[in-house]
Amino acid sequence: MIASPLANRHVPAANREPRRNGRSVDMLLLHYTGMTSAAAACEQLRGPESGVSCHYLIDEDGAITLMVGEEERAWHAGVSFWQGETDTNSRSIGIEVHNPGHSIGYRDFPAPQMQAVVALSRDILTRHAIPPRNVLAHSDVAPGRKIDPGERFDWPLLFRNGIGHWVPPAAADERQLAGRELAAFQGLLKEYGYAVGVTGELDEATRRATDAFQRHFRPALVNGIPDVSALRTAERLAR
């Protein structure tokens, strides 16, 4: 089994299988549990009847539980899309970070927990060729369906520690995009990896992708509306 030496314990998850079509890992996906406790999340993630699993679970105190070896395919992404591919599970390692989530008490991620996220992520990156732009939120690959780990997750901290891709968000400018500017924003999102078409029209796919982009890269205002600030932030990412 390929696993991080940072894990404090091993609780095997039932839902695991070989990665399909010989796909190698090129993505690290961050989630929140959305449950009342990490213990409850662990029970959910370990059982066959849940239909889900993950590679690692991190409690608020920073304790790391190994659930699926990194060489195997865990069931954490669900219906998803990134850079033209839909089998996210076969190309990714999934980390569940305990937080009750938006439905039952979303809160900041404690410092010990975030430090564990940093340490584990850096360790994973030593074993897999994961480009910075492929360190992602669950919401990035499943926009509209998922919103975790959400706007309170400390992506800048990861970036300062050599993990992922991030730029300071552009200054607030809520003028809504339309026409060519909207098409330019859609093009940037699509090139980055999001499931969006370049139409110049504000369709539902664009709203969903914009919401996901905002939660990750412009968290001060998350409303799914493409605006000038989001466009300028996307331009910085592209550069």
Salt bridges, closest charged atoms under 4 A:
GLU17 OE2 - ARG20 NH2 3.36
GLU17 OE2 - ARG73 NH1 2.44
ASP26 OD2 - ARG23 NH2 3.21
ASP26 OD1 - ARG91 NE 2.88
GLU43 OE2 - ARG46 NH1 3.08
GLU60 OE2 - ARG107 NE 2.97
GLU70 OE2 - ARG127 NH2 2.74
GLU70 OE1 - HIS128 NE2 2.76
GLU72 OE1 - ARG16 NH1 2.96
GLU85 OE2 - ARG23 NH2 2.79
GLU85 OE2 - ARG91 NH1 3.90
ASP87 OD1 - ARG73 NH2 2.80
GLU96 OE2 - HIS31 ND1 3.90
ASP108 OD1 - ARG152 NH1 2.80
ASP123 OD2 - ARG127 NH2 2.81
ASP140 OD2 - HIS216 ND1 2.70
ASP148 OD2 - HIS31 ND1 3.73
ASP148 OD1 - HIS138 ND1 3.24
GLU151 OE2 - HIS102 NE2 3.14
GLU151 OE1 - ARG215 NH1 2.70
ASP173 OD2 - ARG175 NH2 2.60
ASP211 OD1 - ARG215 NE 2.68
ASP227 OD1 - ARG218 NH1 3.10
GLU235 OE1 - ARG232 NH1 3.20
